[in-house]
Amino acid sequence: MTASPQPPGCTPEVLPRQNTGMVELLTMPGPYKETDLTERVEAFLSDLKRGGTGAGPLRGSAETARETTALLRKITAQARWSSAGDLMEIIRKDGRRMTAAQPSETTVGNMIRRVLKIIREEYARSRGSSEEADQESLHKLLTSGGLSEENFRQPFALLKSNVIEAINELLTELEGTTDNIAMQALEHIHSNEVIMTIGRSRTVEAFLKDAARKRKFHVIVAECAPFCQGHEMATNLSKAGIETTVITDAAIFAVMSRVNKVIIGTQTVLANGGLRAINGTHTLALAAKHHSTPLIVCAPMFKLSPQFPNEEDTFHKFVSPHEVLPFTEGEILSKVNVHCPVFDYVPPELITLFISNIGGHAPSYIYRLMSELYHPEDHEL
Amino acid sequence: MADSGVIDGPGRKDEIERAKSEGKDLTKEEKQRLRKEKKQQKKIKEKKDDKASQENEKEKKPVTSAAPASQPPTQPTVQKAPSAVPATAPVSVPASEASVPADKPTKTKAELKAERRARQEAERASKQTKKGETGQQAATSKPKAPPSDLQPVVKRLPEHIQVDNPDVLKKLAKKLERQQIPLRSDYGYKVSLFSHLHQYSRKAPLTQQLSIPSTVIHPAIVRLGLQYSHGIVAGSNARSVALLHAFKQVIRDYTTPQNEELSRDLVNKLKPYISFLNQCRPLSASMGNAIKYIKKEISNIPSNCKEDEAKNKLLNCIESYINEKIILAGVAIAKCAIEKQKISDGDVILVYGCSSLVNHILCKAFEKNRKFRVIVVDSRPRLEGKEALRRLVQKGISCTYVLISAVSYILPEVSKVFLGAHALLANGYVMSRVGTSQIALVAKAFNVPVLVCCETYKFCDRVQTDSFVSNELDDPDDLIVTRKGTTPLEGWENESSLGLLNLVYDVTPPDFVDLVITELGMIPCTSVPVVLRVKNVDQ
C-alpha cells in the first residue's frame, strides 16, 4: 500500500483491500482541496468514538443518522470522482472507518448502505436500464446474467446532482420519522390502558405524548439500572400530563399482570426480526409473553440493519463495571468479576408488532423491508 | 374439643361472669368460648333433628351449598386470622377452670343467657331443617375429625392490606390509642394499584412520636422496632431471631402483677408490643408463626407454676424454637443439598440477593471442597447482593456480580439457580424478595433448574396469586439516584402525575420452581399444604 498524502494528525489505517480492480483511490488528486472535508470526517469519527463510552453527551440514533447522511452528501459534493464506481468506493472506505469507530452504533452503517443503494439506483436510471426490482428472483438471476459484472464505470453528467437530490430526499425522510411514528399512536392506544416501557426512547416518548393528547392512560416505566434512563423518561412523560409510575427492574414481572401493552424502543432491528435493545428488554419480553401481553416495538426504518445476531463478536457491548459495583467497595473489587452489558438480544418470537415510519409490520416481514432498503452486495461494507 | 365443651358447660358460665367483672381484655376470649358452646349445643340439637327429619330429607332436595352458607355466619366470629387465640381459648379453659377463686354467682344473668341461647338454637335448627342439608351436618357433627381441615374458614382480613377502607383505619387508630402506641402516617403519592397498602417514609420513624421514657413499650422492643424500620435488621430469619431474643428480654424483665395470671397477663402485655412492631414494619410470615408459638407456650403454662419456674420454662422454649426451627433446620438443609449432589463440581450457581440460608449452604459446600463458582444477581434499590458477595468472597468462593437487568446475558453460563424464600404459601406460590419471580421466569426460559431453600417454620396457610393483594411498600425515595451530577427524580413529590413504586415482595408461581429443599426433605412446591397439615396434627 503506497503512502498517500494525507493531512497531518491522521493515523494511516490498514484497511482490507477489496480485490475488484478499481482505481487506486488512495492517491486522491488535490489533497488540499479536500482538507476541510477530511477534517469533517475526522471530527465525526472522534465524536462517534467518544459518544459510545457514555462520557460525552448521549446522542440519539436519529441525530447520528442525520449527521451521517449530511456527511455523505458533503462527500458526494466535494470529493473528486468521475464515475459511480469511484463514488461508491470512496463512500465504502469512509464508511468502514466510521463503523470501525463505534461498532455498536449501527445507524451509521445503515445510512451508508442506504446511500450506496441510492447511487446504484441513480446510476441504473441514468443508464436507462429498468430497475432490478426483483433481483432475488432466480429466473431473473439466470436470464439477466450481465448485471453482476456491472462495475459502474460509465460517467454521467447529471449523476452527481441526481445523487445529491436523492440524498436530500433521504434527509427529509429522516427528519419526519419520529412524527410519522407518533401519528400512528392513536391507532394502538385506547383509553384507560396501562402501558409499560423500559429505559428512555425518544421515539416512544413522542408516541405516548401524541396519544396522550386525546386519550387518558397510565404508563409504567422500568428504570433500567444502572443507567437509570427511565427516570428521565418518566419525568418527561409526567410533565406532559401522563400518569406515570417508576418501578425498579426487579418488579417487572410482579406488575406485568396488570399491564395491557408493552411499548419499547430499540437500538437496532436485526435482519431476522430480532432486536438489539437496552439490557433488561429480554426479561421484559419474556414476562410479556408469559402474560400474553402484546409487545410493540417503535423503530424507524433507519434502525434496520442487515446484521444477524450471532454473526459478530461485537453484538455485546460492555461499559465500565464501576456503574454496577462502585470503587467504594474496595476490598472485594479485586476478587470479583463484574459485568455491565449494555445490550440485550430479543428473539423475534417474543415480538408482536413493529411500528415504523412506513407503517406497522410483523417481525416475519422484516427481511422483505431489508431487501427494499439495501442492496445485498452492500451488506458487507 | 366438642366433648370437653359439653362437659364443662355449667362451670363455664361462672367463669364467664368472673371474667366479665375482671376486665375488658378477656371479653374476646370469653365471647369465643360462648360461641363455641353455642355451636356445640347446636350440633347436639341437630343430631336429634337429623333423626327426626330423615323422612323429610327424601322430599326436599339436599342443598349442600346452603349448609356452608348457614355455618360460616357462626364461624367468622369464632376464628380470627391470627388463629393463635382460638387455639389458646379451649386450652386455657381447663387451666383457669381449676383455679376459679371466688365465684360470683349471678344466676339471673346466666339464666337469661341460657334462654337466649336456647332460642337461637331453636331458630337455627328450624332454618336448617328447612334447607335439609343432613349430609353436611353428619360430617361436621363428628367430633373425631379435626375441625380446622374441613370447616370452611372465612378469616378476617388483616388490617395492613385494607388501608383504603376508612372504617378499618379508624378501628386501627382506636386500638392503637388504647394501647398508647402512636399511629404512623402514610407518605407520598401512592400508585393507585396499591392504594390498599401502607407506604411509610424512613425519615419519619415511629419512635420520634414516642415519649421518653416510654412506659408502655419495653425498651428492647423499641430498639427492635427502630432496627426494623431502618432496615438494620433485614431478612426473615434475622428478623425472627431478633424478635425472639427481644421477647426473651421482655420475659426476663416481666413480673406478674397481683391477682393476675402469668399465662394470660403476659399474652396481653405482648399485644401492644406486636402492634408497635407492626407499625414499624409489617410483620413477616416467619415472625407471625414465631409469635403464635410463643403465645401458645405462654398460655400453656399451668397456673400453679411459680413465676421463676414459668419464666425459665418460657426462655427454654424460645431457645429451643430458635435452635430447632432455624439453626438446626439450616444445618439439615445444607446437609441435604450437599449430600444429594445438588451442588456438584463444576457447577455455576446463580443466587439472588442475600438469603442467609443460601449463603450458609454455599459456604458449607465450599468447606466440603466442592468446586463451583457463584454468580450473585442484585437489584436496586436495596442492593442486598453486595452483602452476600462480601460473605462469599470472604470464604474464598469465586464470584461474579451483575444487576438483574443483565440476567439474560449471564444465564447461558449458569447450571443451577438457588433462591431463598420469605414464606411459602399454601397454594404452592413462593413469596420472596421482589425480582425472584423474574429470575425464575428467565431461568425457565433458558431451561435452568430453580431450587428454593426454605425452612418449614416459614410455611404459612395464606394463599395468594399475584403480588398486588398483599405486599409491602417501601420508602419511595429510595428510587432516587444521582448520576453524572443530575437527579432526574428530584422533585417527584411536586409532579402530580408521577409516582414511584418500591415493592418489597413478589410471588413466584409454582411452575417456575423445580424443587423446594426443607429440613423435612426435598419436596415439590405443591406439597406445602401437606406439610402444614402434618404440622397442625403434631401440635
Interface residues (C-beta under 8 A of the other chain):
Chain A: H218 E223 C224 A225 P226 F227 C228 H231 E232 A234 T235 S238 K239 G241 I242 E243 T244 T245 V246 I247 T248 D249 A250 A251 I252 F253 A254 V255 S257 R258 N279 G280 H282 T283 L286 A287 H290 H316 V324 L325 E329 I332 K335 V336 N337 V338 H339 C340 P341 D344
Chain B: V191 S192 L193 S379 R380 P381 K386 L389 R390 V393 S398 C399 T400 Y401 V402 L403 I404 S405 A406 V407 S408 Y409 I410 R433 V434 G435 S437 Q438 L441 V442 A445 D466 S467 F468 L479 V481 R483 P488 L489 W492 E495 S496 S497 L498 G499 L500 L501 N502 L503 D506 V507
